[in-house]
């Protein structure tokens, strides 16, 4: 989905015919600046309003100059669901099973990872509740949640450190407790140790997934639509008058 910023600089510059070329160049610089600040405006709205979907949306957001004086701010398909919303009771299986593996019986399946070590600001309330229970159960099992585990010589332990079946509720219409099969990994990322706590669930196109993987719905954020209105106002009420004032 794109927000296109297309201002006819040549037509606007004709209003000051004596310096038309210079004014046109000035307007194009103003449009380029508008594209930059509009991109920043979308990021600002997303940072304020999004939580668990913030990182995915930010990573999908870009802006570029398509042609001389024509800019777009765009969101790629991976995060379009944030911009356009999700209708209530949407079956997520068709989207999840894109590029899926094929089983020996001919069915489609895919392993879906769930990360429980993300920052709270990137989690839904239900995910936070699961993590709260996870912390309690790990403490009982004498396994740290965030603290890096080390060998006797002080070096970090690396690889898959734990695989645990922890007491927990079964979410939604699932049949597996939320914290069944918790895996804890430590890996080197540059000079730092990264600790990940994950569970993995399988989605299929078979009867076993019937009634599961149903999204309750998400209100469309319409960041690009809102930014378009803001950009139009910013250009005609602020940027263009400043340019015209310089060339009056």
C-alpha positions as CSV (number, residue, x, y, z in Angstrom):
1,X,0.0,0.0,0.0
2,X,1.4,3.4,-1.0
3,X,1.0,7.0,0.0
4,X,2.0,9.0,-3.1
5,X,3.3,12.6,-2.8
6,X,3.0,14.2,-6.2
7,X,3.2,18.0,-6.4
8,X,3.2,19.7,-9.8
9,X,6.2,21.9,-9.2
10,X,6.3,23.3,-12.7
11,X,2.6,24.5,-12.5
12,X,3.1,26.1,-9.2
13,X,6.3,27.8,-10.3
14,X,4.5,29.5,-13.2
15,X,2.8,31.7,-10.7
16,X,6.2,33.4,-10.4
17,X,7.2,33.3,-14.0
18,X,10.3,35.5,-13.8
19,X,12.0,32.9,-11.6
20,X,10.1,29.8,-12.6
21,X,13.0,27.4,-12.8
22,X,14.5,28.5,-9.5
23,X,11.1,28.3,-7.8
24,X,10.4,24.9,-9.3
25,X,13.7,23.6,-7.9
26,X,12.8,25.1,-4.5
27,X,9.4,23.4,-4.6
28,X,10.9,20.0,-5.5
29,X,13.3,20.4,-2.5
30,X,10.3,21.1,-0.4
31,X,8.5,18.0,-1.6
32,X,11.5,15.9,-0.9
33,X,11.6,17.3,2.6
34,X,7.8,16.6,2.9
35,X,8.3,13.0,2.0
36,X,11.0,12.7,4.7
37,X,8.8,14.2,7.4
38,X,5.7,12.3,6.3
39,X,7.7,9.1,6.6
40,X,8.7,10.2,10.1
41,X,5.1,11.1,10.9
42,X,3.9,7.6,10.1
43,X,6.7,6.1,12.2
44,X,5.7,8.5,15.1
45,X,2.0,7.4,14.9
46,X,3.1,3.7,14.8
47,X,5.4,4.1,17.7
48,X,2.7,5.7,19.8
49,X,-0.2,3.5,18.9
50,X,1.3,0.0,18.2
51,X,2.5,-2.6,20.7
52,X,3.0,-6.2,19.6
53,X,2.8,-5.3,15.9
54,X,5.2,-2.2,16.1
55,X,8.4,-4.0,15.0
56,X,6.7,-5.7,12.0
57,X,5.1,-2.5,10.8
58,X,8.3,-0.4,11.2
59,X,10.3,-3.0,9.3
60,X,7.8,-2.9,6.4
61,X,7.7,0.9,6.1
62,X,9.8,2.7,3.4
63,X,9.9,5.7,1.2
64,X,11.5,6.5,-2.1
65,X,11.4,8.9,-5.1
66,X,9.7,7.2,-8.0
67,X,10.4,9.9,-10.5
68,X,11.5,13.5,-10.4
69,X,9.3,15.2,-7.7
70,X,7.2,12.1,-7.1
71,X,7.7,10.3,-3.8
72,X,5.9,7.4,-2.1
73,X,5.7,6.2,1.5
74,X,4.7,2.6,1.4
75,X,3.9,-0.4,3.6
76,X,4.8,-3.8,2.2
77,X,2.4,-6.8,2.2
78,X,3.8,-8.4,5.3
79,X,2.4,-5.7,7.5
80,X,-0.6,-4.5,5.4
81,X,-2.9,-6.1,8.0
82,X,-1.8,-3.4,10.5
83,X,-2.7,-0.6,8.0
84,X,-6.0,-2.2,6.7
85,X,-7.1,-4.1,9.8
86,X,-8.4,-7.7,10.2
87,X,-12.1,-8.5,10.1
88,X,-13.4,-10.3,13.2
89,X,-13.2,-14.1,13.3
90,X,-10.8,-14.2,10.4
91,X,-9.3,-17.7,9.6
92,X,-5.5,-17.2,9.7
93,X,-4.7,-20.6,8.2
94,X,-4.7,-19.6,4.5
95,X,-2.2,-16.8,5.2
96,X,-0.1,-18.9,7.6
97,X,0.1,-21.8,5.2
98,X,1.6,-19.8,2.3
99,X,4.9,-21.5,1.3
100,X,4.0,-24.3,3.6
101,X,5.6,-27.8,3.7
102,X,3.8,-30.8,2.4
103,X,3.5,-33.9,4.5
104,X,3.8,-37.5,3.3
105,X,0.0,-37.7,3.2
106,X,-0.2,-34.6,1.0
107,X,-1.4,-32.1,3.6
108,X,0.0,-28.7,4.1
109,X,1.7,-27.7,7.4
110,X,4.0,-25.1,8.9
111,X,5.8,-24.6,12.2
112,X,4.8,-21.3,13.8
113,X,7.3,-19.9,16.4
114,X,6.2,-17.9,19.5
115,X,8.8,-15.8,21.3
116,X,8.3,-15.2,25.0
117,X,11.4,-13.1,25.6
118,X,10.4,-10.0,23.7
119,X,10.1,-6.6,25.3
120,X,6.7,-6.2,27.1
121,X,6.0,-3.2,24.8
122,X,5.9,-5.7,21.8
123,X,3.4,-8.0,23.5
124,X,-0.3,-8.3,23.6
125,X,-2.0,-8.5,27.0
126,X,-2.6,-12.3,26.6
127,X,1.1,-12.7,25.7
128,X,2.1,-10.8,28.9
129,X,-0.1,-13.1,31.0
130,X,1.6,-16.1,29.5
131,X,5.1,-14.6,30.2
132,X,4.1,-13.8,33.8
133,X,3.2,-17.5,34.3
134,X,6.4,-18.5,32.5
135,X,8.5,-16.5,34.9
136,X,6.8,-18.2,37.9
137,X,7.2,-21.7,36.6
138,X,10.9,-21.1,35.5
139,X,11.6,-19.9,39.0
140,X,10.2,-23.1,40.4
141,X,12.4,-25.1,38.0
142,X,15.4,-23.0,39.1
143,X,15.9,-21.8,35.5
144,X,16.6,-18.1,34.9
145,X,14.3,-16.0,32.7
146,X,16.7,-13.3,31.4
147,X,20.0,-14.0,33.2
148,X,22.6,-15.5,30.8
149,X,23.6,-19.0,31.9
150,X,27.4,-19.7,32.0
151,X,29.8,-22.5,32.1
152,X,32.1,-23.1,35.1
153,X,34.8,-21.1,33.4
154,X,32.5,-18.1,33.0
155,X,31.9,-18.5,29.3
156,X,28.3,-18.4,28.1
157,X,26.5,-21.7,27.5
158,X,25.4,-21.8,23.9
159,X,22.8,-23.7,21.9
160,X,19.5,-25.2,23.2
161,X,19.8,-25.2,27.0
162,X,16.4,-26.4,28.1
163,X,13.3,-28.1,26.8
164,X,10.4,-27.9,29.4
165,X,6.8,-28.8,29.7
166,X,5.5,-26.2,32.2
167,X,2.1,-26.2,33.8
168,X,-0.2,-23.7,32.0
169,X,-3.6,-23.1,30.5
170,X,-4.7,-24.2,27.1
171,X,-5.3,-21.1,25.0
172,X,-8.5,-20.6,23.0
173,X,-9.6,-23.8,21.1
174,X,-6.2,-25.3,21.2
175,X,-5.3,-28.7,22.7
176,X,-1.8,-27.9,24.0
177,X,-0.9,-26.0,27.1
178,X,0.6,-22.6,26.3
179,X,3.9,-23.5,28.0
180,X,4.2,-27.1,26.8
181,X,7.5,-27.5,24.9
182,X,9.2,-24.3,26.0
183,X,12.7,-24.2,24.5
184,X,15.5,-21.9,25.8
185,X,18.4,-21.0,23.5
186,X,21.5,-18.9,23.9
187,X,23.4,-17.7,20.8
188,X,26.2,-15.3,20.0
189,X,25.0,-12.1,18.2
190,X,28.1,-10.2,17.5
191,X,29.9,-9.8,20.8
192,X,26.7,-10.2,22.8
193,X,24.8,-13.3,24.0
194,X,21.2,-13.5,22.9
195,X,18.8,-15.5,25.0
196,X,15.5,-16.6,23.4
197,X,12.6,-18.4,25.0
198,X,10.4,-20.1,22.4
199,X,7.5,-22.4,21.9
200,X,6.5,-23.9,18.5
201,X,3.1,-24.9,17.3
202,X,2.0,-26.6,14.0
203,X,-0.7,-25.2,11.8
204,X,-2.2,-27.6,9.1
205,X,-4.9,-27.6,6.5
206,X,-6.3,-30.8,7.9
207,X,-9.3,-31.4,10.3
208,X,-7.0,-31.1,13.3
209,X,-6.8,-27.3,12.8
210,X,-10.6,-26.9,12.3
211,X,-11.8,-24.0,14.4
212,X,-8.3,-23.0,15.4
213,X,-6.0,-20.2,14.3
214,X,-9.0,-17.8,14.2
215,X,-8.1,-14.1,14.7
216,X,-10.6,-12.1,16.8
217,X,-10.1,-9.0,14.6
218,X,-8.0,-5.9,14.5
219,X,-9.1,-2.3,13.9
220,X,-7.5,-0.7,10.8
221,X,-4.9,1.9,11.8
222,X,-5.0,3.8,8.4
223,X,-1.6,5.4,9.2
224,X,-1.0,6.2,5.5
225,X,-4.5,7.8,5.0
226,X,-4.1,9.9,8.0
227,X,-0.5,10.9,7.0
228,X,-1.8,11.9,3.5
229,X,-4.2,14.4,5.0
230,X,-1.5,15.7,7.3
231,X,1.0,16.0,4.4
232,X,-1.4,17.9,2.2
233,X,-2.0,20.4,5.0
234,X,1.7,20.6,5.8
235,X,2.6,21.4,2.2
236,X,-0.1,24.0,1.3
237,X,-0.3,25.7,4.7
238,X,3.4,25.7,5.6
239,X,6.0,24.6,3.1
240,X,4.5,26.3,0.0
241,X,3.8,29.6,1.7
242,X,7.4,29.7,3.0
243,X,8.7,29.1,-0.6
244,X,6.4,31.8,-2.0
245,X,7.5,34.2,0.7
246,X,11.1,33.8,-0.3
247,X,10.3,34.5,-4.0
248,X,7.7,37.3,-3.6
